[in-house]
């Protein structure tokens, strides 16, 4: 009887090891300054080529494309990408010297990963971009001086 119980335990342990899958760790930036960072708010590197900012436990990355395609990406405290639907009512107001403000209403891209709008390229001195959005019904606004 003991042999049957031992055999069953060994078989069950072997099966559980083969059935286990190890999830892949979240992708982190390859640069040496941020390699291996897994603590909340430890990684503020740009994953999409933009400017990383925070709102509470959420990070957001604003990308100003030279051709005028502007994007906003959201991520959690350890910089894992969140679906774009985590936010709503995402807008940008681009204020340039001696010009009327450009109002952009962003929409979720086809992949559902970011908010995007086609606007004028952001160039020149003294440009200010105001980004607005809502998360769980709470509005947020930040002014970003563009160098």
C-alpha positions as CSV (number, residue, x, y, z in Angstrom):
1,X,0.0,0.0,0.0
2,X,2.8,2.4,0.9
3,X,4.4,1.8,-2.5
4,X,1.2,2.8,-4.3
5,X,0.9,6.0,-2.2
6,X,4.6,6.9,-2.9
7,X,4.3,6.1,-6.6
8,X,1.1,8.3,-6.8
9,X,2.9,11.2,-5.0
10,X,5.9,10.9,-7.3
11,X,3.7,10.8,-10.4
12,X,1.6,13.8,-9.1
13,X,4.8,15.8,-8.3
14,X,6.2,15.1,-11.8
15,X,3.0,16.1,-13.5
16,X,2.7,19.3,-11.6
17,X,6.2,20.3,-12.6
18,X,5.6,19.8,-16.3
19,X,2.2,21.5,-16.2
20,X,3.6,24.6,-14.6
21,X,4.4,27.5,-16.8
22,X,6.6,30.4,-15.7
23,X,5.2,33.7,-16.8
24,X,7.6,35.9,-18.5
25,X,8.7,38.9,-16.4
26,X,7.6,42.3,-17.7
27,X,9.8,43.8,-20.3
28,X,12.0,46.5,-18.9
29,X,14.2,49.0,-20.7
30,X,17.5,47.7,-21.9
31,X,19.5,50.7,-20.9
32,X,21.9,50.1,-18.0
33,X,20.5,52.9,-15.9
34,X,17.1,51.1,-15.6
35,X,17.9,47.5,-16.1
36,X,16.3,45.2,-13.6
37,X,14.2,47.8,-11.9
38,X,11.0,46.3,-10.6
39,X,10.1,48.6,-7.8
40,X,7.2,51.0,-8.2
41,X,8.2,54.3,-9.6
42,X,11.8,53.1,-10.1
43,X,11.6,53.3,-13.9
44,X,10.9,56.7,-15.5
45,X,12.6,55.9,-18.8
46,X,10.7,56.6,-22.1
47,X,9.4,53.3,-23.5
48,X,7.9,54.9,-26.5
49,X,10.3,57.8,-27.2
50,X,8.4,60.5,-25.3
51,X,8.3,62.3,-21.9
52,X,7.2,60.2,-18.9
53,X,5.1,61.9,-16.2
54,X,3.1,60.6,-13.2
55,X,-0.4,61.1,-11.8
56,X,-0.6,59.2,-8.5
57,X,0.2,55.5,-9.1
58,X,-0.2,55.9,-12.8
59,X,2.5,56.9,-15.3
60,X,1.8,58.4,-18.7
61,X,4.1,59.0,-21.6
62,X,3.5,61.8,-24.0
63,X,5.0,61.5,-27.5
64,X,5.3,64.5,-29.7
65,X,6.0,63.2,-33.2
66,X,7.9,65.5,-35.6
67,X,5.3,64.8,-38.3
68,X,2.4,65.8,-36.0
69,X,1.2,62.4,-34.8
70,X,1.0,62.8,-31.0
71,X,0.3,59.9,-28.6
72,X,-0.3,59.3,-24.9
73,X,0.5,55.9,-23.4
74,X,-0.5,54.8,-19.9
75,X,1.4,52.5,-17.6
76,X,1.1,51.3,-14.0
77,X,3.5,52.0,-11.1
78,X,6.1,49.5,-12.4
79,X,5.7,50.8,-16.0
80,X,3.8,47.9,-17.4
81,X,1.6,49.2,-20.3
82,X,-2.0,49.6,-19.5
83,X,-4.8,49.6,-22.1
84,X,-5.7,53.0,-23.4
85,X,-9.2,52.5,-22.1
86,X,-7.9,53.1,-18.6
87,X,-8.4,56.8,-19.4
88,X,-11.0,58.8,-21.2
89,X,-11.5,62.3,-22.7
90,X,-7.9,62.7,-23.6
91,X,-7.1,66.1,-25.2
92,X,-4.2,68.3,-26.0
93,X,-4.0,72.0,-26.4
94,X,-0.9,73.2,-28.2
95,X,-0.1,76.8,-27.6
96,X,2.5,78.5,-29.9
97,X,3.7,82.1,-29.7
98,X,1.8,84.4,-32.0
99,X,-0.6,81.7,-33.1
100,X,-4.1,80.5,-32.1
101,X,-4.1,77.4,-29.8
102,X,-4.5,74.1,-31.5
103,X,-7.1,71.9,-29.9
104,X,-6.7,68.1,-30.4
105,X,-9.1,65.4,-29.3
106,X,-7.2,62.1,-29.1
107,X,-8.8,58.7,-29.9
108,X,-7.7,55.2,-29.0
109,X,-5.5,53.7,-31.7
110,X,-6.5,50.5,-33.6
111,X,-4.4,48.4,-31.2
112,X,-6.1,49.8,-28.1
113,X,-2.7,50.6,-26.6
114,X,-2.5,54.4,-26.8
115,X,-4.4,57.6,-27.5
116,X,-3.4,59.4,-30.8
117,X,-4.2,62.6,-32.7
118,X,-2.9,64.1,-35.9
119,X,-1.9,67.7,-35.4
120,X,0.7,70.1,-36.6
121,X,4.4,69.3,-35.8
122,X,5.6,70.8,-32.5
123,X,8.6,72.9,-33.2
124,X,10.0,76.2,-32.3
125,X,10.6,78.0,-29.0
126,X,8.1,78.6,-26.2
127,X,5.6,76.0,-27.1
128,X,3.3,74.8,-24.3
129,X,1.2,71.6,-24.5
130,X,-1.7,71.1,-22.1
131,X,-2.7,67.4,-21.7
132,X,-6.0,66.6,-20.1
133,X,-7.7,63.3,-19.4
134,X,-9.9,61.5,-16.9
135,X,-9.3,58.3,-15.0
136,X,-12.2,56.8,-13.1
137,X,-14.1,60.0,-13.5
138,X,-11.4,62.2,-12.0
139,X,-10.0,64.9,-14.3
140,X,-6.3,65.5,-14.6
141,X,-4.4,68.3,-16.4
142,X,-0.8,69.1,-16.8
143,X,1.1,71.8,-18.8
144,X,4.2,70.7,-20.6
145,X,6.7,73.2,-21.8
146,X,8.3,71.8,-25.0
147,X,12.0,72.4,-25.3
